[in-house]
Every structure is written in C-alpha cells, then in structure tokens.
Amino acid sequence: MTMTVRRWRVLAAVVTGAVLLGGCSAAEGADRPPTEIGGQQINAREVSSLRDGGELRIPVDALPTNYNPLQINGARVVTWQLAEAILPSAFRDGPDGRHQLATDFFSSAELTSSSPQVVTYDINEDAKWSNGRALDWEDLKSQVDALSGDNTEYEGYSNVGYADIATVERGEDDQQAVVTFDTPFSEWQGLFNLIAPKEVTSDPEAFNKAWLTKPTITSGPFVFDAADEAAKTVVVSRNADWWGDQPPLERIVFRSLDPTARADALANNEIDLYPIGGDIDLFTRAQSMDGVEIRQAPERKAGQITFNGANGALLADEQLRKAVAQSVDPAAVTTVLLDRIVPGADPVGNHILPATDAGYVDNSSTLPYDPDAAKQSLDALGWTVQEGSVRKKDGTALTLRLLAQNTPVGNTVSGVIRDQLTSAGIGVEVDSVSPEQFYDGYLIPGNFDLAAFEWTKSASPLAHDRPVFQKPEGDDAGSNFGRVYIPEIDALYDEGLAELDADRRNEIANEIDVLAWEKAHHLPLYADSGAYAVRADLANYGARGLGAYGFEDAGWQE
C-alpha cells in the first residue's frame, strides 16, 4: 500500500490535549477502594458512598465543531472528552496509563494469531446503541472501511492501524468480530477508541456531516441531552437504559469558558473545577478559595514549538531551523512557566515518548540549547547582525512570525521565546490569536513560521504520533503542521508499528526521536503541570494523570 493511500492523518485535536485513547470501564464493580491509584489525585471513593444525583460543570476551550470524534474537524479535545461519556471503546487508559479493556462494551479482545495477526473481539452481549440496536461486528467493520484510507471521501482523523487491516469478519455470532491484518500492527489496542455507529460510518456524507450539530445515536453511561450555542454549553444526562453500574451524576455540563474567567467562575459556584496548566494566576487563585483544593498528577501533555519547513518558508532550510532551535532554552521556558507550580520541573527531552513512559530517554543533547553555536551557524549561513540588531541576508531581515494562543500560558511562553530569539539577533513578530482561530485559521494551513502549542501523547505513542511526521500530500499534511518531512523517520515508523516486542518498539521510538532532534522537526519544551483546581467534595475526578476521565465514577460526597 502506498503512502498516498495511507495518508497518516490525525486530528488537529491532539493539539492542546486531545486524547487519542480513553479510560477504564466501570464494569469491574461499583465498590472501588477509597485510595489514590496510578499517580492520580481524584479523591477516590467507593461509588456506592457517593450522593445519587447532582451535576458536574466542566469548562472547555470551545464547543465541538463536529460531534463525530472520528472526523477530522470533530477530533478536538472537547469532542473526545464528551465522547468518552456517550460512545463505546474497546480499550481505555487505566490509572497507570496502560490500555485497559472497556468491559462494559467488550468481554474480551485478544490477539488470537500472530501470523497473520488476528485480533478477536467479543462484544458485551448487553451493549446496545440508543436506537435499541445491539453493538455488533458490523460497527467495527464499518469503522475500518471508513478509516482505512481506501475511500478518500471519508474525512477521517487518522488511518494509522486501520490501513493495515485486511478484513473484519463475523465470528461465531454477531457479537464477535475477527480482525485480520495485512501488515502486523503492534499497537492494535489503540484501535476502536472511540467507536461510532455504523449508521454514521457506512456513508461518507453521514460520516462527515450528520453530526455537525449533535450526535444522534450514542452508547454509554450518559446520553446527549442538548447543545446551547448562546449559553456555550453541551449537556449529557444519565442514560436510563445503561446496562452497567449507574453513574452517581445525573448530568454533566461542558461550558466553553475563557481561561481568564475560570477562577471567578469557580469562586462564584458556576463551574466545579478548572485545569491550571502553567497559569500561575489560576494556581494562586485556587489556593485562596474556600472549599477548593489543588489536585495534581503527571499527564502526557507537553508544550513545544513547531517549525514551518514548507517549501518557500524561511525555515525550510534545515541548518537555519537547527540554529533557531539552539537559540531557545527549553529549561528557561519551563522554569518561567512552571517553577511556582511544579518547582524544579525538567524540560521535555523526547519528541515521541513522555517522561511518564518506561521507554523515555532524554535525547535533547542531540541538539542542545547553545546560543553561541547558534550564532556561529547563523553567521555561517549568511545571516549576519546588522544595525538595529536583527540579522539580515541579501537585504532580507531574519524576522519570524511566532504563532501562539492569546491565553496566559500562550502569552508567557511566546514572550520568553521572543526574548531568547531576539538575543540571537532573530526578529520575532508574535501573532497572539484566540483559541477559536488558532487551528483552522493559522496552524492547519501553515500560516506561521513558529507555532507554540501543546500536544497530548498517547498509550499508543507510535500510532498516535506518526501523522506528526507524515509526508504532506497537497493540502493534506495530517498533523505535520510544519510540513517538515524526514523519509528516514517514515521507515522507522513502518518498522516500529510492525514490531510486537515492546522493548524493541521503545528503541525504535528513541531512534525516531534522535532523528527528530537532528533535523529540528519540532522543539519539545515543557511538560504540563497536570494540576487542577477542584471542589474538595468532588470524588473520583480531578487530576486523572495518565488515566481516562472516568465520568461514570465521578460524583459528590454526601
């Protein structure tokens, strides 16, 4: 299969925290022990001890632009967050960050053959859609057909893994799907997270547009209730037909709310928590609020700088990209942003694996911060310091447009980067835009020289990040927003995704990372604080760390 067919597309939603894989099932029983597990700080309580009813009010950056989380415009952080409550998954992330079978939807999912690779999925016999139809093998087949890349009318968020599937066949009955792969795919547990009904995935028009304003067929502990554009809210309510343990919460309200307004909203009892990230104001405000506590656990989210290396862009020159990268000090960015929230936090040293991963190696010494070396490289490239301090070459000033979100964190990070580059004689014009404009108006079309934003990693790191390095094909660059293509990395991804040995996969991931440093594909900066301001009596929710959101267990203490 050619790269043109595969098109390693993935969501713009991995930007600023989209989750490729979701959390663990509640089907193991409602009486979970009141302990903090897997590094999470969620005020863990037995579900049976919580108050029956109530609502959870969650601030989000923006409402969904498409409620189909498998479609490219629907694959945004809020849609995936919402979808965990109302759509099935085969696996979700457990508290330790590992894939955990979602037993409310699947009784088993096992590798039943390695040559050829075959995975057999047994669907929970109680699992059904909101229209009364049972979840069946055809839902899985239809999703593979939609996301394989064979039919380009489908605007799917990613075909990684799905493109490797040869067939999806009915097993012993309608509740068994037998998936056979053309090419070995090591991170198969990351597939079918999430699952949309075949009524949506069987037709390109329905897939792309049927859920523009709301999801019509769902399956989960909650059901879609209403979306209010004026109030900027989306509401899901407890599913009366849910076959699993009843969630404590009666409903969940997702509200689009600017980060600068969240502290006041929490203090005024308008929301129940907010993410702190690197916002020191949100951190200090939370410390002074009655009935509010700060919960913190390491996540897979990290900030970075993407370089625009598209044809015709200044940074298409690899040596110039490397000089710019060596002019930025990730440790200083990390300290300025996080030192009061996470004292002593280290910068991120790997493009592929987060520091929470067992295979993580800090490879940043491959292209370290070295302002003297950067200046020497710039001189050698002909970008010399001129009067007014901005370097020029053949009369052209070395001035770069730095794209950032107009948020406290975005403004802090862009300000530090601007100052560091200025000291190297590189001019910087900061484009500070709203989160609503950031993706479609600037990042996706490549309307920048440098772009500072955050990625969220996954329990399936190779599958998740391959589209970040994909070869641009026309307007389709997947998540390779900077359009820096490295063929050697493509070959390593082919090897890694076919490698079933986890230790060898980690070695390959680090080989990819070293190449990404050598070629200055993008520049990792800081790890998100993983801190949240949360009402103290909210249980089983807060700093989820590496796990899923866990809406089915969240609730209020008596």
TALIN-V396938 format. One record per pair of residues at least 24 apart in sequence whose C-alpha atoms are under 7 Angstrom apart, sorted by the first residue. I is the first residue (numbers start at 1). J is the second residue. D is the distance in Angstrom with one decimal. If there is no record, write none. Layout:
I;J;D
I;J;D
This chain:
5;149;5.9
5;150;6.5
6;149;5.7
6;159;6.7
6;163;6.3
8;158;6.2
8;159;6.0
8;160;5.9
8;466;6.6
8;467;4.6
8;470;5.8
8;478;6.2
9;157;5.8
9;158;4.4
9;159;6.4
9;467;5.2
9;478;4.0
9;479;6.5
10;157;4.4
10;158;4.2
10;467;5.7
10;478;5.5
10;479;5.8
11;72;5.5
11;75;5.2
11;76;6.9
11;157;4.8
11;158;6.9
11;479;6.7
12;75;6.7
12;76;6.5
12;479;6.2
13;75;5.0
13;76;3.7
13;77;5.4
14;455;5.6
14;456;5.5
15;453;7.0
15;454;5.6
15;455;4.7
15;456;6.6
16;453;6.6
16;454;4.5
16;455;5.3
16;456;6.5
17;77;5.7
17;301;6.3
17;454;6.9
17;455;5.9
17;456;4.7
18;76;5.7
18;77;3.8
18;80;6.6
18;456;6.0
19;77;6.6
19;80;6.5
19;456;6.5
19;458;7.0
20;458;6.2
20;464;7.0
21;92;5.8
21;93;6.5
21;190;6.5
21;193;5.7
21;458;6.6
22;84;6.5
22;92;4.1
22;93;5.3
22;193;6.8
22;548;5.1
23;92;3.7
23;93;4.0
23;94;5.7
23;547;5.6
23;548;3.2
23;549;6.2
23;550;6.4
24;92;4.9
24;93;5.6
24;94;5.1
24;100;5.8
24;101;7.0
24;102;5.7
24;548;6.2
24;550;7.0
25;102;4.6
25;103;5.8
25;104;6.1
26;104;7.0
26;245;6.9
26;552;6.6
27;103;5.8
27;104;5.3
27;244;6.0
27;245;6.7
30;245;6.4
37;95;6.4
38;95;4.7
38;96;4.5
39;297;6.0
39;545;6.5
40;95;6.7
40;297;5.4
40;543;5.8
40;544;5.0
40;545;5.2
41;295;5.5
41;296;6.0
41;297;6.2
41;542;6.5
41;543;5.0
41;544;6.5
42;539;6.2
42;540;4.7
42;541;4.4
42;542;4.7
42;543;5.7
42;544;6.5
43;539;4.9
43;540;5.4
43;541;6.8
44;539;5.8
44;540;4.6
45;539;6.1
45;540;6.3
47;553;6.2
50;248;6.7
50;555;6.1
50;556;5.6
50;557;4.8
50;558;5.9
51;248;6.6
51;555;6.8
51;556;5.5
51;557;5.7
51;558;5.2
52;248;5.0
52;249;6.7
53;248;5.7
53;249;4.7
53;250;4.6
54;249;5.4
54;250;5.4
54;251;6.8
55;249;5.7
55;250;5.8
55;251;4.8
55;252;5.4
56;251;6.7
56;252;4.8
56;253;6.2
56;272;6.5
57;252;6.0
57;253;4.7
57;254;6.1
57;271;4.8
57;272;5.4
58;253;6.1
58;254;4.9
58;255;6.1
58;271;6.1
58;272;6.4
58;273;6.4
59;254;5.8
59;255;4.8
59;256;5.7
59;257;5.7
59;271;6.9
59;274;6.4
60;254;6.4
60;255;5.8
60;256;4.8
60;257;6.1
61;256;5.4
61;257;6.1
61;258;6.6
62;256;4.8
62;436;6.9
63;232;6.8
63;256;6.1
65;212;6.5
66;211;5.9
66;212;4.3
66;213;6.6
67;211;5.2
67;212;5.9
67;213;6.8
67;214;5.8
67;215;5.7
68;211;5.8
70;156;5.8
70;157;5.5
71;155;5.6
71;156;4.5
71;157;5.1
71;208;6.3
72;155;5.9
72;156;5.3
72;157;4.2
75;157;6.4
85;220;5.8
85;221;6.1
85;222;5.5
85;551;6.3
86;218;5.6
86;219;5.3
86;220;4.4
86;221;6.5
86;222;5.3
86;223;5.6
87;194;6.6
87;195;6.3
87;196;6.9
87;218;5.6
87;219;4.8
87;220;5.3
88;194;6.0
88;195;5.4
88;219;6.0
88;220;6.3
89;192;5.9
89;193;4.6
89;194;4.8
89;195;5.7
90;192;5.7
90;193;6.0
91;189;6.4
91;190;7.0
91;193;6.5
92;548;6.6
93;547;4.9
93;548;5.3
94;547;4.8
94;548;6.5
95;546;5.9
95;547;4.2
96;546;6.1
96;547;6.5
97;459;6.3
97;546;4.5
97;547;5.4
98;459;6.2
99;189;6.8
99;459;6.8
104;244;6.3
116;181;6.6
117;180;5.9
117;181;5.4
117;184;5.9
118;178;6.9
118;179;5.5
118;180;4.5
118;181;6.3
119;178;6.1
119;179;5.2
119;180;6.6
120;177;5.9
120;178;4.6
120;179;6.2
121;176;5.6
121;177;5.1
121;178;6.4
122;175;5.9
122;176;4.6
122;177;6.6
123;175;5.0
123;176;6.0
125;175;6.8
126;243;6.5
128;219;6.4
129;217;6.5
129;218;5.6
129;219;4.8
130;217;5.6
130;218;5.3
130;219;5.8
131;217;6.4
136;174;5.4
136;175;4.9
137;170;6.1
137;174;5.7
137;175;5.8
137;176;5.9
137;177;4.7
138;198;6.9
139;197;5.7
139;198;4.8
141;168;5.3
142;198;5.6
142;201;5.8
142;202;5.5
143;201;5.7
146;201;5.9
146;202;7.0
153;204;5.8
154;204;5.0
154;207;6.9
154;208;6.8
155;208;6.2
160;463;6.0
161;185;6.2
161;188;7.0
183;498;7.0
184;498;4.7
185;497;5.4
185;498;4.9
186;497;5.2
186;498;5.4
186;499;5.7
186;500;4.9
187;460;5.8
187;463;6.8
187;497;6.8
190;460;6.0
221;247;6.7
221;552;6.3
232;256;5.4
247;552;4.8
247;553;6.0
248;553;6.7
248;554;6.6
248;555;5.3
249;554;6.7
249;555;5.4
259;407;7.0
272;534;6.2
272;535;5.8
273;532;6.8
273;533;5.3
273;534;4.3
273;535;6.3
274;532;5.7
274;533;5.4
274;534;6.8
275;531;6.2
275;532;4.4
275;533;6.4
276;531;5.4
276;532;5.2
276;533;6.7
277;528;5.6
277;529;5.2
277;530;6.2
277;531;6.0
278;337;5.6
278;338;5.6
278;409;5.9
278;528;6.8
278;529;6.4
279;408;6.1
279;409;5.6
286;533;5.8
291;535;5.9
291;536;5.6
292;533;6.5
292;534;5.4
292;535;4.4
292;536;5.2
293;533;5.8
293;534;5.5
293;535;6.3
293;536;5.6
294;531;6.6
294;532;5.5
294;533;4.6
294;534;6.2
295;531;5.6
295;532;5.3
295;533;6.5
295;534;7.0
295;542;6.3
295;543;5.4
296;530;5.3
296;531;4.1
296;532;6.2
296;543;5.2
297;530;5.1
297;531;6.6
297;543;5.4
297;544;6.7
297;545;4.7
298;529;6.7
298;530;5.1
298;545;5.1
299;528;6.9
299;530;5.5
299;545;4.6
299;546;5.4
300;354;6.0
300;456;5.5
300;457;5.1
300;546;6.8
301;454;6.6
301;455;5.6
301;456;4.1
301;457;6.2
301;527;6.2
301;528;5.5
302;454;5.3
302;455;5.5
302;456;6.4
302;526;5.6
302;527;4.2
302;528;5.3
303;453;5.6
303;454;4.1
303;455;6.4
303;524;6.4
303;525;5.4
303;526;5.2
303;527;6.3
304;452;5.8
304;453;5.9
304;454;6.1
304;523;5.4
304;524;4.3
304;525;4.8
305;450;6.4
305;451;5.4
305;452;4.6
305;453;6.7
305;522;5.7
305;523;5.0
305;524;6.6
306;450;5.6
306;451;5.1
306;452;6.5
306;482;6.0
306;522;4.7
306;523;6.6
307;449;6.1
307;450;4.9
307;451;6.8
307;482;5.3
307;521;6.8
307;522;5.8
308;446;6.9
308;448;6.7
308;449;5.0
308;450;6.2
308;482;4.0
308;483;6.4
309;482;5.5
309;483;5.6
309;484;5.0
310;482;6.5
310;483;5.1
310;484;6.5
318;519;6.5
320;378;7.0
321;520;6.1
322;520;5.5
323;374;4.5
323;377;6.1
323;378;6.5
324;374;6.9
325;520;6.9
325;523;6.7
326;367;6.8
326;368;6.1
326;369;4.4
326;370;5.2
326;371;6.0
326;374;5.5
327;369;6.2
327;370;6.4
327;371;4.9
327;374;5.9
327;420;6.5
327;421;5.9
327;424;6.5
328;369;6.2
328;417;6.4
328;420;5.9
328;421;6.7
329;369;5.4
330;525;4.7
330;526;6.8
333;413;6.5
333;416;6.3
333;525;7.0
334;525;6.8
334;526;5.2
337;412;6.9
342;529;6.5
347;525;5.6
347;526;4.6
347;527;6.6
348;524;5.7
348;525;5.5
348;526;5.2
348;527;6.1
349;524;6.7
350;513;6.1
350;524;6.9
351;513;5.5
351;524;6.3
352;461;6.5
352;465;6.9
352;509;6.4
352;513;6.2
353;461;6.6
359;506;5.3
363;514;6.3
364;517;7.0
366;514;6.7
366;517;6.0
366;518;6.4
367;517;5.7
367;518;6.4
371;424;7.0
375;424;6.3
385;425;6.4
389;425;5.5
390;425;4.7
390;426;5.6
390;427;5.6
391;425;5.4
391;426;6.1
398;426;5.7
398;427;6.0
399;426;6.0
399;427;4.1
399;428;5.4
400;427;6.1
400;428;4.9
400;429;6.2
400;449;5.6
400;450;7.0
401;428;5.9
401;429;4.8
401;430;5.8
401;431;6.7
401;448;5.6
401;449;5.1
401;450;6.2
402;428;6.5
402;429;6.0
402;430;4.7
402;431;5.9
402;448;6.4
402;449;6.1
402;450;4.6
402;451;5.6
403;430;6.0
403;431;4.8
403;432;6.2
403;448;5.9
403;450;6.0
403;451;4.5
403;452;6.2
404;431;6.2
404;432;5.0
404;433;6.5
404;451;6.1
404;452;5.3
404;453;6.7
405;432;5.4
405;433;5.1
405;434;5.6
405;435;5.7
405;438;6.5
406;432;4.9
406;433;5.1
406;434;5.2
414;452;7.0
443;481;6.5
444;481;5.9
446;481;6.1
446;482;6.6
462;493;7.0
462;497;6.6
466;493;6.8
484;521;6.0
